Amino acid sequence: MILAFSHRLNSALPILDEHFLERISALEYSIGRVDERLNEIYDLVQQLSTDSFYDHTMIESIAEALKRLQIVGKQDLERDWHKRVTQRLIESEEREKLEANKKSFLNAFRGKDKNQFSKLIEESSQYFIKKNYRRGLKALERALAVDPQNCEVGMFLGKLYYEFQNFADASKYLKRVLENNPHHFEANLLTGLLARRRGDFTVARQFLGNAVDICQTSLAAHLFLGSVLVSLGQDAEALGHFSRALNLKPSPQMYLMVGSIYSRQGQIRHAIKHMKKAIELDPACHEAFFHLGLAFLEQKWTKKARECIRTAAHLKPTESRYQDALALLVRDRARRASVADLKREPALNEESLEFLVKDELRLNFRPDRSPVRTGGKDAEGK
């Protein structure tokens, strides 16, 4: 179209014509190459599909032969096969993480002897691949001694020791990271978690507050800071962080926590609204039914309260609080205050929170042995 337009203007543009012709030729060549590559990819996919078919057929034949000989069943063989594949995928993922971490360690290098530092990083990586975690950690600690201001190595050590539940060493390396970079998000978050674990809520509030300021979208930081503020009796401030966590990722437990805070503040209608949301997300949430019943009771809606507490007792018959509350309601309506005495504030699921931390901080390994601790044997008993 451009060529036609230029000729219509009677403009002699031989150089322009030649330029476009060259571009068109180059485009035709590129399209031809792409077509060739697509054909090669198609052939490769077909080959992989054929190989997979033959492999699966061979496995089925082996399974049938073993079954006839009564050595092993087909289901056992497939189960073991899937287990092995899963293990290989996990190992591959760990290798990829190690490679990414190696690059970050080298990029953050600020010391003098980079050659020695690189050798120690490579040595630690090889130990980690072999699951010799203690020697891997020691090699990494020597690397940090070569480059003391390397926050990437320090944070990696802190996270590993945290994951292996060696909290003393985790705290030591996190402190070093914060000395070099007070605004390091992961270091502030983990330091706050360690303080919360040992019951030092004032320190936990400081570091978790730093983490929230650094990363407003951190679900873990808002949740843990909210729980610390509840422990300090600062419900109003905790409510803000729990509400933020709800916006980031709604969950039945979070609605239950927010509802209980509203209930303590006397905002019963808001409490009822959040308890209902928790039940909507998880109809088997017995604790939400129980607290909704207590909220109805405060509104003097005795029939609704009885129905909710009865549902909670049905969902979890072993919970004595539910049975006692139901008995009090049925036996003596005048003793409603006694039902409130059975109330216990819902707590965050610590197991779920640990998974959240591992996911958010991208913790590195899934050790299948006892945690590494100072003074003990390494993962290989060496």
C-alpha positions as CSV (number, residue, x, y, z in Angstrom):
1,M,0.0,0.0,0.0
2,I,2.8,2.4,0.8
3,L,4.5,1.6,-2.6
4,A,1.3,2.2,-4.5
5,F,0.8,5.5,-2.6
6,S,4.3,6.6,-3.5
7,H,3.9,5.8,-7.2
8,R,0.6,7.6,-7.3
9,L,2.3,10.7,-6.2
10,N,4.8,10.2,-9.1
11,S,7.7,10.4,-6.7
12,A,10.7,8.5,-7.7
13,L,11.8,6.6,-4.6
14,P,14.0,3.8,-5.9
15,I,15.9,3.6,-2.6
16,L,12.6,3.4,-0.6
17,D,11.3,0.7,-3.0
18,E,14.5,-1.3,-2.5
19,H,14.3,-0.9,1.3
20,F,10.8,-2.2,1.5
21,L,11.6,-5.1,-0.8
22,E,14.5,-6.1,1.5
23,R,12.2,-5.8,4.5
24,I,9.6,-8.1,2.8
25,S,12.3,-10.6,1.9
26,A,13.6,-10.6,5.4
27,L,10.1,-11.1,6.7
28,E,9.5,-14.0,4.4
29,Y,12.7,-15.6,5.5
30,S,11.8,-15.2,9.2
31,I,8.4,-16.7,8.7
32,G,9.9,-19.6,6.9
33,R,12.3,-20.2,9.8
34,V,9.4,-20.0,12.3
35,D,7.5,-22.5,10.3
36,E,10.5,-24.9,10.3
37,R,10.9,-24.5,14.1
38,L,7.2,-25.1,14.7
39,N,7.4,-28.3,12.6
40,E,10.4,-29.4,14.6
41,I,8.5,-28.7,17.9
42,Y,5.5,-30.6,16.6
43,D,7.7,-33.6,15.7
44,L,9.4,-33.5,19.1
45,V,6.0,-33.4,20.9
46,Q,4.8,-36.4,18.8
47,Q,8.0,-38.3,19.7
48,L,7.5,-37.5,23.4
49,S,3.9,-38.6,23.2
50,T,5.0,-41.9,21.6
51,D,7.7,-42.5,24.1
52,S,5.3,-41.8,27.0
53,F,2.8,-44.2,25.5
54,Y,5.4,-47.0,25.2
55,D,6.7,-46.3,28.7
56,H,3.2,-46.4,30.2
57,T,2.5,-49.7,28.3
58,M,5.7,-51.2,29.6
59,I,4.8,-50.2,33.2
60,E,1.4,-51.8,32.8
61,S,3.0,-55.0,31.4
62,I,5.5,-55.1,34.3
63,A,2.7,-54.5,36.8
64,E,0.6,-57.3,35.3
65,A,3.6,-59.7,35.3
66,L,4.4,-58.9,39.0
67,K,0.7,-59.2,39.9
68,R,0.6,-62.7,38.3
69,L,3.6,-63.7,40.2
70,Q,2.0,-62.2,43.3
71,I,5.0,-60.0,44.0
72,V,3.3,-56.6,43.9
73,G,0.0,-55.2,42.8
74,K,-0.5,-52.6,40.0
75,Q,-1.8,-50.0,42.5
76,D,1.3,-50.4,44.7
77,L,3.6,-50.0,41.7
78,E,1.7,-46.8,40.5
79,R,1.7,-45.4,44.0
80,D,5.5,-45.9,44.4
81,W,6.0,-44.5,40.9
82,H,4.0,-41.3,41.7
83,K,5.9,-40.9,45.0
84,R,9.2,-41.1,43.2
85,V,8.1,-38.6,40.6
86,T,7.0,-36.2,43.3
87,Q,10.3,-36.6,45.1
88,R,12.2,-35.8,41.9
89,L,10.0,-32.7,41.3
90,I,10.8,-31.5,44.8
91,E,14.5,-32.0,44.3
92,S,14.4,-30.2,41.0
93,E,12.6,-27.3,42.7
94,E,15.2,-27.1,45.4
95,R,18.0,-27.1,42.9
96,E,16.3,-24.2,41.0
97,K,16.0,-22.2,44.3
98,L,19.7,-22.9,45.1
99,E,20.8,-21.6,41.7
100,A,18.7,-18.5,42.1
101,N,20.1,-17.9,45.6
102,K,23.7,-18.4,44.4
103,K,23.1,-15.6,41.9
104,S,21.7,-13.3,44.5
105,F,24.6,-14.0,46.9
106,L,27.2,-13.2,44.2
107,N,25.3,-10.1,43.0
108,A,25.3,-8.8,46.6
109,F,29.0,-9.4,47.2
110,R,30.8,-6.4,48.7
111,G,33.9,-8.0,50.1
112,K,37.5,-8.3,48.8
113,D,38.1,-12.0,47.9
114,K,35.3,-12.9,45.5
115,N,37.0,-16.0,44.3
116,Q,37.1,-17.5,47.8
117,F,33.5,-16.4,48.4
118,S,32.4,-18.1,45.2
119,K,34.1,-21.3,46.1
120,L,32.4,-21.4,49.5
121,I,29.0,-20.6,48.0
122,E,29.4,-23.5,45.5
123,E,30.6,-25.8,48.2
124,S,27.6,-25.1,50.4
125,S,25.3,-25.6,47.4
126,Q,26.7,-29.1,46.8
127,Y,26.2,-30.0,50.4
128,F,22.6,-28.8,50.3
129,I,21.9,-30.8,47.2
130,K,23.2,-33.9,49.0
131,K,21.0,-33.0,52.0
132,N,24.0,-32.6,54.2
133,Y,22.5,-29.5,55.7
134,R,25.0,-29.0,58.6
135,R,28.0,-28.9,56.4
136,G,26.1,-26.7,53.9
137,L,25.3,-24.2,56.6
138,K,28.9,-24.2,57.9
139,A,30.2,-23.5,54.4
140,L,27.7,-20.7,54.0
141,E,28.7,-19.2,57.4
142,R,32.4,-19.2,56.2
143,A,31.2,-17.4,53.1
144,L,29.5,-14.8,55.2
145,A,32.7,-14.3,57.2
146,V,34.4,-13.4,53.9
147,D,31.7,-10.9,53.1
148,P,30.1,-9.8,56.4
149,Q,27.8,-7.2,54.9
150,N,26.2,-9.6,52.5
151,C,22.5,-9.4,53.5
152,E,21.4,-12.1,51.1
153,V,23.6,-14.7,52.7
154,G,22.7,-13.6,56.2
155,M,19.0,-13.7,55.4
156,F,19.3,-17.1,53.8
157,L,21.0,-18.4,57.0
158,G,18.4,-16.8,59.2
159,K,15.5,-18.4,57.2
160,L,17.1,-21.8,57.1
161,Y,17.7,-21.8,60.9
162,Y,14.1,-20.6,61.4
163,E,12.8,-23.4,59.2
164,F,14.9,-26.0,61.0
165,Q,13.6,-24.5,64.3
166,N,17.0,-23.4,65.5
167,F,15.6,-20.1,66.7
168,A,18.7,-18.9,68.6
169,D,20.9,-19.0,65.5
170,A,18.1,-17.7,63.3
171,S,17.9,-14.6,65.6
172,K,21.7,-14.1,65.5
173,Y,21.8,-13.9,61.7
174,L,18.6,-11.8,61.4
175,K,20.2,-9.3,63.8
176,R,23.2,-9.0,61.6
177,V,21.0,-8.4,58.5
178,L,19.1,-5.7,60.3
179,E,22.4,-4.0,61.4
180,N,23.3,-3.7,57.8
181,N,19.8,-3.0,56.5
182,P,17.2,-1.9,59.1
183,H,14.5,-1.8,56.4
184,H,14.9,-5.4,55.3
185,F,11.3,-6.7,55.1
186,E,12.0,-10.4,55.7
187,A,14.4,-9.8,58.5
188,N,11.9,-7.5,60.3
189,L,9.1,-10.1,59.8
190,L,11.0,-13.1,61.1
191,T,12.5,-11.1,64.0
192,G,8.9,-10.1,65.0
193,L,7.8,-13.7,64.7
194,L,10.6,-14.9,67.0
195,A,9.7,-12.3,69.6
196,R,6.1,-13.3,69.4
197,R,7.1,-17.0,69.9
198,R,8.9,-16.2,73.1
199,G,6.1,-14.0,74.4
200,D,7.9,-10.6,74.0
201,F,4.9,-8.9,72.5
202,T,6.3,-5.3,72.8
203,V,9.4,-6.2,70.7
204,A,7.2,-8.3,68.3
205,R,4.9,-5.3,67.8
206,Q,7.9,-3.1,66.9
207,F,9.4,-5.4,64.3
208,L,6.1,-6.6,62.8
209,G,5.0,-2.9,62.6
210,N,8.2,-2.3,60.6
211,A,7.4,-5.2,58.3
212,V,3.9,-3.8,57.7
213,D,5.3,-0.3,56.9
214,I,7.8,-1.8,54.5
215,C,5.3,-4.1,52.7
216,Q,1.6,-3.1,53.1
217,T,0.5,-6.1,51.0
218,S,2.0,-8.7,53.3
219,L,-0.8,-11.0,54.6
220,A,1.5,-12.6,57.2
221,A,2.7,-9.3,58.6
222,H,-0.9,-8.0,59.1
223,L,-2.1,-11.2,60.6
224,F,0.7,-11.6,63.1
225,L,0.7,-7.9,64.1
226,G,-3.0,-8.2,64.6
227,S,-2.6,-11.2,66.9
228,V,0.2,-9.4,68.9
229,L,-2.0,-6.3,69.3
230,V,-4.9,-8.5,70.6
231,S,-2.5,-10.0,73.2
232,L,-1.5,-6.5,74.2
233,G,-5.2,-5.6,74.6
234,Q,-5.2,-3.1,71.7
235,D,-8.3,-4.4,69.9
236,A,-9.1,-1.2,67.9
237,E,-5.6,-1.2,66.3
238,A,-5.7,-5.0,65.8
239,L,-9.0,-4.7,64.0
240,G,-7.5,-2.5,61.4
241,H,-4.8,-5.0,60.6
242,F,-7.2,-8.0,60.6
243,S,-9.5,-6.0,58.3
244,R,-6.6,-5.4,55.9
245,A,-5.8,-9.1,56.0
246,L,-9.4,-9.8,55.1
247,N,-9.2,-7.6,52.1
248,L,-6.0,-9.3,51.0
249,K,-7.3,-12.8,51.4
250,P,-10.7,-13.6,53.0
251,S,-10.9,-16.7,55.2
252,P,-13.4,-18.1,57.8
253,Q,-10.8,-17.8,60.6
254,M,-10.2,-14.1,59.8
255,Y,-13.9,-13.3,59.7
256,L,-14.2,-15.2,63.1
257,M,-11.4,-13.1,64.6
258,V,-12.8,-9.8,63.4
259,G,-16.3,-10.8,64.5
260,S,-15.0,-11.6,68.0
261,I,-13.3,-8.2,68.3
262,Y,-16.4,-6.4,67.3
263,S,-18.3,-8.5,69.9
264,R,-15.9,-7.4,72.6
265,Q,-16.3,-3.8,71.6
266,G,-20.1,-4.1,71.9
267,Q,-20.7,-3.8,68.1
268,I,-22.9,-6.9,68.0
269,R,-24.4,-6.3,64.6
270,H,-21.0,-6.1,63.0
271,A,-20.0,-9.2,64.9
272,I,-23.1,-11.1,63.6
273,K,-22.3,-10.0,60.1
274,H,-18.7,-11.4,60.2
275,M,-19.7,-14.6,62.0
276,K,-22.2,-15.2,59.2
277,K,-19.5,-14.6,56.6
278,A,-17.3,-17.2,58.3
279,I,-20.1,-19.7,58.1
280,E,-20.8,-18.9,54.5
281,L,-17.2,-19.6,53.6
282,D,-17.0,-22.7,55.8
283,P,-20.4,-24.3,56.8
284,A,-18.6,-26.7,59.1
285,C,-17.0,-23.9,61.2
286,H,-18.4,-25.0,64.6
287,E,-16.7,-22.1,66.4
288,A,-18.4,-19.5,64.2
289,F,-21.8,-21.0,65.0
290,F,-21.0,-20.9,68.7
291,H,-19.9,-17.3,68.7
292,L,-22.8,-16.4,66.4
293,G,-25.1,-18.0,69.0
294,L,-23.5,-15.9,71.8
295,A,-24.0,-12.7,69.7
296,F,-27.6,-13.6,69.2
297,L,-28.0,-14.1,72.9
298,E,-26.6,-10.6,73.6
299,Q,-29.3,-9.3,71.3
300,K,-31.8,-11.4,73.3
301,W,-32.7,-13.6,70.3
302,T,-32.8,-16.7,72.4
303,K,-34.3,-19.0,69.8
304,K,-31.7,-18.2,67.2
305,A,-29.0,-18.5,69.8
306,R,-30.1,-21.9,70.8
307,E,-30.2,-23.1,67.2
308,C,-26.7,-21.9,66.5
309,I,-25.2,-23.4,69.6
310,R,-27.0,-26.7,68.9
311,T,-25.5,-26.7,65.4
312,A,-22.0,-26.1,66.9
313,A,-22.5,-29.0,69.3
314,H,-23.7,-31.2,66.4
315,L,-20.6,-30.3,64.4
316,K,-18.2,-31.0,67.3
317,P,-19.9,-33.2,69.9
318,T,-16.6,-33.5,71.9
319,E,-16.5,-29.8,72.7
320,S,-17.8,-29.5,76.3
321,R,-18.3,-25.7,76.0
322,Y,-21.0,-26.2,73.4
323,Q,-22.8,-28.9,75.3
324,D,-22.7,-26.9,78.6
325,A,-24.0,-23.8,76.8
326,L,-26.8,-25.7,75.2
327,A,-27.7,-27.3,78.5
328,L,-27.8,-23.9,80.2
329,L,-30.0,-22.4,77.5
330,V,-32.5,-25.3,77.5
331,R,-32.6,-25.7,81.3
332,D,-32.7,-22.1,82.5
333,R,-33.2,-19.1,80.3
334,A,-32.5,-16.8,83.3
335,R,-28.9,-18.0,83.5
336,R,-27.8,-16.5,80.2
337,A,-24.8,-14.8,81.9
338,S,-23.4,-18.3,82.6
339,V,-23.3,-19.0,78.9
340,A,-21.2,-16.0,78.3
341,D,-18.7,-17.4,80.9
342,L,-18.1,-20.3,78.6
343,K,-17.0,-18.0,75.8
344,R,-13.4,-18.3,74.7
345,E,-11.8,-16.0,72.2
346,P,-11.0,-17.7,68.9
347,A,-7.3,-18.0,68.2
348,L,-5.4,-18.0,65.0
349,N,-4.5,-21.4,63.7
350,E,-0.8,-21.5,64.3
351,E,-0.2,-24.4,61.9
352,S,-1.9,-22.4,59.1
353,L,0.1,-19.4,59.9
354,E,3.4,-21.3,59.7
355,F,2.4,-22.5,56.2
356,L,1.6,-18.9,55.3
357,V,5.1,-17.8,56.5
358,K,6.8,-20.5,54.5
359,D,4.9,-19.5,51.4
360,E,5.4,-15.8,51.8
361,L,9.1,-16.0,52.6
362,R,9.7,-18.8,50.1
363,L,11.6,-21.0,52.6
364,N,14.0,-23.2,50.9
365,F,13.9,-26.8,51.9
366,R,11.5,-29.5,53.0
367,P,13.8,-31.5,55.3
368,D,12.7,-35.1,55.9
369,R,14.8,-35.5,59.0
370,S,15.0,-33.9,62.4
371,P,15.7,-30.2,62.5
372,V,19.4,-29.0,62.4
373,R,20.4,-27.8,65.8
374,T,23.7,-26.4,67.1
375,G,25.9,-29.1,68.6
376,G,24.1,-32.0,67.1
377,K,24.8,-34.3,64.2
378,D,24.2,-33.2,60.7
379,A,21.5,-34.6,58.4
380,E,23.7,-37.5,57.4
381,G,24.9,-38.2,60.9
382,K,28.4,-36.9,60.1
